[in-house]
Amino acid sequence: MNAAGPWLLSLLLVSWLVVALGGRDFYKILGVSKDASTSQIKKAYRKLAMVYHPDKNPDDPEASDKFHDINEAYEVLSDEELREVYDRYGEDGVKKKAQNQGGDMFGNFFGGFGFHFGTAGSDGPREIPRGGTITMTLEVSLEDLFVGNFVEVARYKPVAKTVPGTRKCNCRSEMKTIQVGPGRFQMSPQQVCEECPNVKYETEEKILEVEIEPGMRDGYQYPFISEGEPHIDGEPGDLIFVIEQQRHAVFERRGDNLHTNITISLRDALVGFSTHITHLDGHEVSVQRDKVTWPGARIQKPGEGMPNYENNKQRGTLYITVDVDFPKGSFSEQDRETLVSVLRQESKQQVYNGL
């Protein structure tokens, strides 16, 4: 067999496996590689879920279908056991595993989280009402945005519980024709309702875990699908946390760059100095100058800024602006003569517009 033989055989084997496994490519749906980490899968899911959410695309059925695919892909790939089954046997393998456990994995997922956006019937698709979306601010320290962290939030959510009796539900207006006299008919609106099991709301505590990823930016939206306000005749809305970066005592963030100030003495400004700055994760950044340092001088430390959210291997720059603390009081005549002799600089004044 020539050198191309084994390579061609491997290619044919991979192609056969793809055809044999069938189903959808969940990695392609989320736009991640097959060796993607759980964190990368979560990040991709959140971005796509916000883009294709039905509330943002009410007149686009393709977006609704895409949203279903995104959630089903995430449900499988975010679960280590299901992901292993999917990698070996494809989507059919995942469905068979669910059937063996006595359920429909995707049906349970969407039934529990409320991803039904229309139910086909004799009158065609019917829009399912949704509860309100809750938007909340979540304050996060700059340290957590630098190194990452998990923040637990207690959510007290009204949950519908079935109680004895029935209630009117899914009410709608329909035009009904009634006879008002011989040969005379009139159309009038009439409310038509269905009979549903009676329910009452009970408040339950649920712990939501918000993953603060390195490099997240102020204003980033972190969604929890179907964790918003409930709707007694429909699906719950969403809960969205908006990341709000807390003010830091030492650093100011601008994009992926960090800015800070350091005050040195006039002596340090003239003869040089060496010091260090404690960074957000505790490591020390060395700052050293052997030359004269003027007030307002800016020292750059490439790679010591914030990690880039899309690519944590890239980091911004740390900019250090120097302030000089001049001595107060006055010098003796002899000290002034000594300073003039040491500085070897002529007296100079210049008036200009520096704004």
Steps between C-alpha positions, in 0.01 A plus 500: 500500500638842407545788750159647417325172580471530883405870478226428245371211710481726809313765304247245375457366854431848642251570219324170570477580872346841429236344277441211736459716809267744327324781678606859544852630557460661842855635495433676172169638631680667792798596288759325720765239436461140615766552767331814636493538878177523699570870554533559125176311436315709761640822353395406146154395617433825684598711200287302254203475737487878529519546121235243402265534795135503375428821689759675285377333180120482534436485123786269405409127519853407391640674809262297718620176339859610545431578865365146551812352341728717714331393823496132409869517405584671827296251706710216360846656481485662845436161662816287517314167484271602213792656312694175521202307363455757222869488402483121467151437361365836378157650566326163457710362781392781731132438416536126560663566837206721598251235385678234704464725804128532434477853363555738215811701573419789268133493587579518870744782442261719308201402710681601815646822371219625280628500144161435337431794272199361315282192510375363173132418496199511277518880491873509436776630728391692807730746669582404857496796742814563700567659837703814537877515472682601818819705460724535804837663564773277640795686652831326436846591628784572259691212661225255397494642148877447483531143631140373468267371769163339569235713668196336660175694496194391698189529281161491671274396214121452492433143386157376389366207704190300402211517748151347490250648260513656156534850364435681176812533288624585151210743461453668163240703317305338219225641281169319547192535279166519682146536365331816623178465299338340198764504230721727709841399633763685693872429559639586840826425681488228762765385741586132462711327765636154566485305825840448662608355833493754778838625622643722767843658524745405771832676548801272473866579550736410220873561493622634167869482422639785292839427347716812490749428224839673473475811284121546524412862438280748681145474364529135392163322511484156661164331423312229685234376261151454651605622847300825474142582588253209467189504282206296621388414145838493331873484548719693744711788379877528534730628771792710381789612719686807376861504618593825673868546577571641845734795534850392602729684740816449294415418139269646239399284207473638147425221258768237554747755641551593864602842632644595837702782660808498717637790703878527548717749683706768324807305600365188325410708196857632471716199588270211411297251702389140521166377636223254424121501456282215627281387210139379509598134540770572760811483281751786519571732208848653517533873428854633463650823365869591473439828319341829598123459525286807436151562638239340276742245352325178399661159532359214290492135603380294199321178589410620850151624410168314499459167319309528174155343542500328162860380534635482856853445369505862387538770763490874489757750629542644849560877486664658806482880522762656730427788737789680675466615861703820524646598839329779687666794671811688385873437450787692647716714274775240510258217411365701205851557368573130538183404309580739217849357478380137499212548255707694247182648352430857400199683638216477244134607490259445214135607484272297272150355467528149636130415486 
